[in-house]
Amino acid sequence: MIRLWHVAQSRSFRVLWALEEIGAPYELIHCSFFDTSLRSPEHLARAPAGRVPAIEIDGQSLCESGAILLYLAECFAPHLRPAEGAAHRAAFLQGLHYAETLGAMLSNLTQHHIVLRSAEMRSATVMRLEARRLENALRSLGPEWVAGSFSVADIALGYGVLLAQRFVALPDGAAAYLAQAAARPAFQRALACDGQAQIYLRDFYPPPEKPPEGRG
Ligand SMILES: N[C@@H](CCC(=O)N[C@@H](CS)C(=O)NCC(=O)O)C(=O)O
């Protein structure tokens, strides 16, 4: 039995998409950042940082999206990851972990544009800097899958690019990569059961304008 604790638009979308690619039956438990459910003792036992994704797979709990993707591929869908020693293994591992390089920038941008509500808590410098860094980090992506054929590394990265377009104009390669990912039927099924948007309510969050010279 597989149970996934999920918040719409969050990193748990990666796992939802992977489950749809795999086709294994699963139970989807919709959670919210706006109540205390992710801080309950039951959830903290599954996910000590009180975050999503969290998953139970036949009694085994996991709560890091990269680890979950790899574990799901190993258990249910070996074609979604190059095996140890295979030709594309290094590129696969690189892609799977590079997704969290994007993830850190996206988290920072999300904090400053959305989570921090009052203007004095936000940093325009961080917003501009992280947007620029994200755009540069996206330049190495696409249009090909990162490890020869589609793999869970593309799920991890594809989700990053999906979010990145809310903060930056995607470079051409990344835009083509996302278009290819979004055309997958499993991606579309995952999107259909993602749930009510609760983090990103706008399509685009532009970096704040730079103040004129001499105004700080
Ligand atoms: N490295 C973790 C990060 C998980 C994570 O940060 N999840 C966010 C949603 S994208 C979360 O649950 N945040 C709630 C909080 O920080 O309280 C992973 O890849 O699964």
The ligand as an SDF file (V2000), in Angstrom:
LIG
                    3D

 20 19  0  0  0  0  0  0  0  0999 V2000
   14.3920   18.5520    0.5870 N   0  0  0  0  0  0  0  0  0  0  0  0
   12.9880   18.3110    0.8380 C   0  0  0  0  0  0  0  0  0  0  0  0
   12.2900   19.6350    0.9840 C   0  0  0  0  0  0  0  0  0  0  0  0
   10.8150   19.4920    1.3490 C   0  0  0  0  0  0  0  0  0  0  0  0
   10.1700   20.8550    1.4930 C   0  0  0  0  0  0  0  0  0  0  0  0
   10.8460   21.8660    1.7470 O   0  0  0  0  0  0  0  0  0  0  0  0
    8.8490   20.9010    1.3430 N   0  0  0  0  0  0  0  0  0  0  0  0
    8.1360   22.1510    1.4700 C   0  0  0  0  0  0  0  0  0  0  0  0
    7.1120   22.2810    0.3420 C   0  0  0  0  0  0  0  0  0  0  0  0
    7.8950   22.4590   -1.2280 S   0  0  0  0  0  0  0  0  0  0  0  0
    7.3530   22.1740    2.7740 C   0  0  0  0  0  0  0  0  0  0  0  0
    6.7100   21.2090    3.1180 O   0  0  0  0  0  0  0  0  0  0  0  0
    7.3920   23.3110    3.5030 N   0  0  0  0  0  0  0  0  0  0  0  0
    6.6200   23.4840    4.7020 C   0  0  0  0  0  0  0  0  0  0  0  0
    7.4150   24.1450    5.7890 C   0  0  0  0  0  0  0  0  0  0  0  0
    8.5910   24.4930    5.5540 O   0  0  0  0  0  0  0  0  0  0  0  0
    6.8640   24.2980    6.8540 O   0  0  0  0  0  0  0  0  0  0  0  0
   12.4230   17.4780   -0.3220 C   0  0  0  0  0  0  0  0  0  0  0  0
   12.9900   17.5640   -1.4350 O   0  0  0  0  0  0  0  0  0  0  0  0
   11.4500   16.7440   -0.1200 O   0  0  0  0  0  0  0  0  0  0  0  0
  1  2  1  0
  2  3  1  0
  2 18  1  0
  3  4  1  0
  4  5  1  0
  5  6  2  0
  5  7  1  0
  7  8  1  0
  8  9  1  0
  8 11  1  0
  9 10  1  0
 11 12  2  0
 11 13  1  0
 13 14  1  0
 14 15  1  0
 15 16  2  0
 15 17  1  0
 18 19  2  0
 18 20  1  0
M  END
$$$$
